[in-house]
């Protein structure tokens, strides 16, 4: 069977309007990614082992099943995995109907959960990170004294805002926001310092018993252009560690070793792929060819290793 007969590409691959589309957290927060769009999202995105861990631990905490960590840090050298993982968790939390798309390995229940967040690429938040989160909860007035001038909420203020809530808080692309915030003067300080204090207090508050069903997911950004912005996040994480004697749990959304990248590409590009018997036949034929070449002293490659690589990478071999 020829490869173009065995593999059926998705029509969306040829859609010019979608070629350069990159999803941002704001697409979820602003409602552009709704339940219907979520079905398409999960049909085209492979759930990695890191994403699986994040989903399970998040749902264990917001549903009150287990005492999981209140905060997770998504760290990834390659692009896309962090934001996609956040969007996946957010869609699943908001729309219980999407959970069945993950298969039988997940047991996430049928209860919807609140999802709020902050996209650091959107710098025009007039009331800061804390005001944006309070507004999404419908409790903007609780932080009214902290808006003019902007002041960071303390631990008690965060507890008062979030107590009684089962909520997922997504904080994405913060380093670019901190870079911008350094230039915004607030009294003798600046917005970056005030936001660092707010973030630190939020992390500490989430560790309180009253907020046992609040989970915070944030991402770092290794790009050198945002190194100074990342410093502020590290400062807040270190303060959280000192105050609570707990560390934010790191999760790598996409494994840099192994075959996950092939699964991601296959799921995104192809609507239909041949069954394992076809892949096995292709791998075996490559192995046989390498074995013949070995006997002719044309290569030192291992036939079984080549066959395994073909099996993992098909149809990108």
C-alpha positions as CSV (number, residue, x, y, z in Angstrom):
1,X,0.0,0.0,0.0
2,X,1.4,3.4,-1.0
3,X,1.8,6.0,1.7
4,X,-0.6,8.4,0.1
5,X,-3.2,5.7,0.0
6,X,-2.7,4.6,3.6
7,X,-2.7,8.1,5.2
8,X,-5.6,10.6,4.8
9,X,-4.7,14.2,5.6
10,X,-7.1,16.4,7.5
11,X,-8.8,19.0,5.2
12,X,-7.8,21.7,7.8
13,X,-4.2,21.1,6.8
14,X,-5.0,22.7,3.4
15,X,-7.0,25.6,4.9
16,X,-5.0,28.7,4.2
17,X,-6.8,30.6,6.9
18,X,-5.6,28.2,9.5
19,X,-2.0,27.6,8.5
20,X,-0.6,30.4,10.6
21,X,-3.2,30.2,13.4
22,X,-1.6,29.9,16.9
23,X,-4.0,29.5,19.8
24,X,-3.5,31.8,22.8
25,X,-5.0,31.6,26.2
26,X,-7.1,34.6,25.5
27,X,-9.0,32.6,22.9
28,X,-10.3,30.4,25.7
29,X,-10.8,33.2,28.3
30,X,-12.7,35.4,25.8
31,X,-15.0,32.5,24.7
32,X,-13.7,32.1,21.1
33,X,-12.8,28.5,22.0
34,X,-16.2,27.2,23.0
35,X,-17.6,23.6,23.5
36,X,-17.9,23.0,19.7
37,X,-14.4,24.3,19.0
38,X,-13.2,22.1,21.8
39,X,-14.3,19.0,20.0
40,X,-12.2,20.0,17.0
41,X,-9.3,20.9,19.3
42,X,-9.2,17.4,20.9
43,X,-9.6,15.7,17.5
44,X,-6.4,17.4,16.3
45,X,-4.3,17.3,19.4
46,X,-2.5,14.3,21.0
47,X,-2.7,14.1,24.8
48,X,0.9,13.7,25.9
49,X,2.0,12.0,29.1
50,X,2.8,15.5,30.6
51,X,-0.6,16.8,29.6
52,X,-2.2,13.6,31.1
53,X,-0.5,14.2,34.4
54,X,-1.5,17.8,34.5
55,X,-5.2,17.0,33.7
56,X,-5.4,14.3,36.3
57,X,-3.8,16.3,39.1
58,X,-5.8,19.4,38.3
59,X,-9.1,17.5,38.4
60,X,-8.1,15.6,41.6
61,X,-7.7,19.0,43.3
62,X,-10.7,21.0,42.0
63,X,-13.0,18.0,42.6
64,X,-11.6,17.4,46.1
65,X,-10.6,13.8,45.5
66,X,-7.0,14.2,46.6
67,X,-4.8,16.8,48.3
68,X,-2.7,17.7,45.3
69,X,-0.3,20.6,45.0
70,X,-2.0,23.9,44.6
71,X,0.3,25.0,41.8
72,X,2.0,23.7,38.7
73,X,4.7,25.2,36.4
74,X,4.7,24.2,32.8
75,X,8.3,24.3,31.5
76,X,9.1,23.5,27.8
77,X,12.0,24.4,25.6
78,X,9.9,24.0,22.4
79,X,6.9,26.3,21.7
80,X,3.3,25.5,21.9
81,X,3.1,22.8,24.5
82,X,2.5,25.0,27.5
83,X,-0.4,27.0,26.1
84,X,-2.0,24.0,24.5
85,X,-1.8,22.1,27.8
86,X,-3.5,25.1,29.5
87,X,-6.2,25.3,26.9
88,X,-6.8,21.5,27.1
89,X,-7.3,21.7,30.9
90,X,-9.5,24.8,30.6
91,X,-11.8,23.2,28.0
92,X,-12.1,20.0,29.9
93,X,-12.9,21.9,33.1
94,X,-15.5,24.1,31.6
95,X,-17.2,21.5,29.3
96,X,-17.8,18.0,30.8
97,X,-19.1,16.7,27.5
98,X,-15.5,16.9,26.1
99,X,-14.1,14.6,28.7
100,X,-15.3,11.5,26.9
101,X,-13.1,12.4,23.9
102,X,-10.1,11.4,26.0
103,X,-11.0,7.7,26.2
104,X,-11.4,5.3,29.1
105,X,-8.1,6.1,30.8
106,X,-9.5,9.3,32.3
107,X,-12.1,9.5,35.1
108,X,-12.9,13.2,35.4
109,X,-16.5,13.2,36.5
110,X,-19.3,15.3,35.1
111,X,-19.1,18.5,37.2
112,X,-18.2,21.7,35.4
113,X,-15.6,23.9,37.0
114,X,-14.8,27.6,36.7
115,X,-11.8,28.6,34.6
116,X,-10.2,32.0,34.9
117,X,-6.8,33.2,33.7
118,X,-4.4,35.9,32.6
119,X,-2.7,36.1,29.2
120,X,0.6,38.1,29.5
121,X,0.6,39.0,25.9
122,X,-2.5,41.2,26.6
123,X,-0.9,44.1,28.4
124,X,-3.9,46.3,28.7
125,X,-5.4,45.1,31.9
126,X,-6.4,48.3,33.7
127,X,-6.8,46.7,37.1
128,X,-3.7,44.4,37.0
129,X,-3.6,40.6,37.2
130,X,-5.7,40.6,40.4
131,X,-8.4,42.8,38.9
132,X,-8.6,40.6,35.8
133,X,-9.1,37.4,37.8
134,X,-11.6,39.0,40.2
135,X,-13.6,40.4,37.2
136,X,-13.8,36.9,35.6
137,X,-15.2,35.5,38.8
138,X,-17.8,38.2,38.9
139,X,-16.3,39.7,42.1
140,X,-14.5,42.7,40.7
141,X,-15.8,44.9,43.5
142,X,-14.0,42.9,46.2
143,X,-10.7,44.3,45.1
144,X,-12.1,47.9,44.5
145,X,-9.8,49.5,47.1
146,X,-6.7,48.0,45.3
147,X,-7.3,49.6,41.9
148,X,-6.5,53.3,42.3
149,X,-3.6,53.3,42.8
150,X,-2.9,49.7,41.9
151,X,-1.9,47.8,45.1
152,X,-1.2,44.1,45.4
153,X,-3.7,42.0,47.3
154,X,-2.4,40.2,50.3
155,X,-3.0,36.5,51.2
156,X,-6.2,37.3,53.1
157,X,-7.6,39.3,50.2
158,X,-7.0,36.4,47.9
159,X,-8.6,33.9,50.3
160,X,-11.7,36.2,50.6
161,X,-11.9,36.3,46.8
162,X,-11.5,32.6,46.1
163,X,-12.9,30.8,49.2
164,X,-15.7,28.4,48.4
165,X,-14.7,28.2,44.8
166,X,-13.6,25.2,42.7
167,X,-11.6,27.0,40.1
168,X,-8.7,26.5,37.7
169,X,-6.5,29.6,37.4
170,X,-4.3,29.7,34.2
171,X,-1.4,32.2,34.0
172,X,0.3,32.2,30.7
173,X,3.1,34.2,29.1
174,X,3.9,36.2,32.2
175,X,7.5,37.1,31.3
176,X,6.5,39.4,28.5
177,X,4.0,41.0,30.8
178,X,6.6,41.6,33.5
179,X,8.9,43.1,30.9
180,X,6.2,45.6,30.0
181,X,5.2,46.2,33.6
182,X,8.7,47.3,34.5
183,X,8.1,50.5,32.6
184,X,4.8,51.3,34.4
185,X,5.5,53.4,37.5
186,X,3.4,53.0,40.6
187,X,4.5,55.5,43.3
188,X,8.1,54.7,44.2
189,X,7.8,51.2,42.6
190,X,6.6,49.8,39.3
191,X,3.9,47.4,38.1
192,X,6.3,44.5,37.8
193,X,7.2,44.6,41.5
194,X,3.5,45.0,42.5
195,X,2.5,42.1,40.3
196,X,5.2,39.9,41.8
197,X,3.9,40.6,45.2
198,X,0.3,39.8,44.0
199,X,1.4,36.5,42.4
200,X,3.4,35.5,45.5
201,X,0.4,36.1,47.8
202,X,-1.8,34.2,45.4
203,X,0.4,31.2,45.5
204,X,0.6,31.3,49.3
205,X,-3.1,31.7,49.6
206,X,-3.8,28.7,47.4
207,X,-2.0,26.6,49.9
208,X,-4.6,27.5,52.6
209,X,-7.2,25.0,53.7
210,X,-10.0,27.4,52.6
211,X,-8.7,27.2,49.0
212,X,-8.3,23.4,48.8
213,X,-10.1,23.3,45.5
214,X,-8.1,26.1,43.8
215,X,-5.4,25.1,41.4
216,X,-2.9,27.5,39.7
217,X,-1.2,26.6,36.4
218,X,1.5,28.9,35.2
219,X,4.2,28.8,32.4
220,X,7.7,29.9,32.1
221,X,9.4,31.2,29.0
222,X,13.0,30.3,28.2
223,X,13.5,32.8,25.4
224,X,16.4,35.1,26.1
225,X,14.3,38.2,25.2
226,X,12.3,37.6,28.3
227,X,15.0,36.6,30.8
228,X,14.4,39.7,33.0
229,X,10.7,39.0,33.1
230,X,11.3,35.4,34.2
231,X,13.2,36.7,37.2
232,X,10.0,38.1,38.7
233,X,8.3,34.8,38.4
234,X,11.2,33.0,40.0
235,X,11.1,35.5,42.8
236,X,7.4,34.7,43.4
237,X,8.0,31.0,43.3
238,X,10.8,31.2,45.8
239,X,8.7,33.3,48.2
240,X,6.0,30.6,47.9
241,X,8.6,27.9,48.8
242,X,9.8,29.9,51.8
243,X,6.3,30.6,53.1
244,X,4.7,27.1,52.6
245,X,7.8,24.8,52.5
246,X,6.3,23.5,49.3
247,X,7.5,23.9,45.7
248,X,5.5,24.5,42.6
249,X,5.4,21.2,40.8
250,X,7.2,21.3,37.4
251,X,5.6,19.5,34.4
252,X,7.1,19.1,30.9
253,X,4.1,19.2,28.5
254,X,5.9,17.4,25.7
255,X,8.7,14.8,26.4
256,X,11.9,15.7,24.5
257,X,12.9,12.1,24.4
258,X,10.8,9.3,22.9
259,X,8.1,9.3,20.2
260,X,5.6,11.9,21.5
261,X,6.5,14.4,18.8
262,X,5.5,11.9,16.1
263,X,2.2,11.2,17.9
264,X,1.6,15.0,18.0
265,X,2.3,15.4,14.3
266,X,0.3,12.4,13.2
267,X,-2.8,13.5,15.2
268,X,-2.6,17.1,13.8
269,X,-2.0,16.2,10.2
270,X,-3.9,13.0,9.5
271,X,-7.5,12.1,9.8
272,X,-6.9,8.5,9.0
273,X,-3.8,6.3,9.3
274,X,-3.3,2.6,8.5
275,X,-3.5,0.0,11.3
276,X,-0.5,-1.4,13.0
277,X,-0.1,-4.3,10.6
278,X,0.7,-1.9,7.8
279,X,3.3,-0.1,9.9
280,X,4.7,-3.3,11.0
281,X,5.1,-4.5,7.4
282,X,6.9,-1.3,6.4
283,X,9.2,-1.5,9.4
284,X,10.0,-5.1,8.7
285,X,10.9,-4.4,5.0
286,X,13.2,-1.6,6.1
287,X,14.8,-4.0,8.6
288,X,15.3,-6.6,6.0
289,X,16.9,-4.1,3.6
290,X,19.3,-3.0,6.4
291,X,20.2,-6.6,7.2
292,X,21.1,-7.2,3.6
293,X,23.2,-4.1,3.6
294,X,24.9,-5.4,6.7
295,X,25.9,-8.6,5.0
296,X,27.3,-6.7,2.1
297,X,29.4,-4.5,4.6
298,X,27.5,-1.4,3.3
299,X,26.4,-0.3,6.8
300,X,26.8,-1.0,10.5
301,X,23.3,0.0,11.4
302,X,21.3,-2.5,13.5
303,X,18.3,-3.9,11.5
304,X,16.1,-4.2,14.6
305,X,16.9,-0.7,15.7
306,X,16.1,0.7,12.3
307,X,12.8,-1.2,12.2
308,X,11.9,0.1,15.6
309,X,12.6,3.7,14.5
310,X,10.5,3.3,11.4
311,X,7.7,1.8,13.5
312,X,7.8,4.8,15.8
313,X,8.1,7.5,13.2
314,X,5.7,6.3,10.5
315,X,4.7,8.0,8.2
316,X,7.5,10.5,8.7
317,X,10.2,7.9,8.1
